[in-house]
Amino acid sequence: LEHMLFLGTKKFPVEDAYSGYLAEHGGYDNAYTDQEETNFHFKVEYSALDGALDRFSQFFIAPLFTPASTGREMNAVDSEHRKNVDNDPRRLFQLSKTIANPKSAYHKFSTGNIETLNVSGVRDRLLEFHEEHYSANQMQLVVLGRHNLDDLESMVAKYFCLIPNKNAKGPHFVNLPYPSGFAGKRVWVGSVR
């Protein structure tokens, strides 16, 4: 989902509006999702920070998730997955998930591929997930820049106060990934390299 946010918003509908703006102003961006959080980060020249924050804040206010970009992103996720199939650390991570308690959320496939993503209504599911989980009360923002603190605070307030607070609750995991009887099991893994 996080990379879908880079592909257009209601205010900035051109797919490359954010990344293009950063590149035009000596910057870059990236994002990743790990087990407990999604992290977005960018760097841009001093004079372009206000515009970058305007574009960035829209990810959390009004993303588009167009059908065309959804399909392309599914293929990009599949390509990244295939690239990592022979990566031993990734294989070990997925093995730890595969042998975990099947009732645990940890047991699920961690990245996705075209088979797991190509399901009916995937775009609607993305929109529902964004609506349910992307809430101001679940987010933290850090802005570092040469501007004085009052100016930084003003920029942040101007754009990020528009992110709705839905009072979303964080996930609550009932089933442990490795129940007490799991201890003492040994798994042998051969390297593919």
Secondary structure, DSSP 8 states (H G I E B T S, - for coil): -GGGGGS-BSSS-STTHHHHHHHHTT-EEEEEE-SS-EEEEEE--GGGHHHHHHHHHGGGT-B---HHHHHHHHHHHHHHHHHHTT-HHHHHHHHHHHTS-TTSGGGS-SS--HHHH--TTHHHHHHHHHHHH--GGG-------SS-HHHHHHHHHHHHTTS-----------S-SS-GGGTT---------
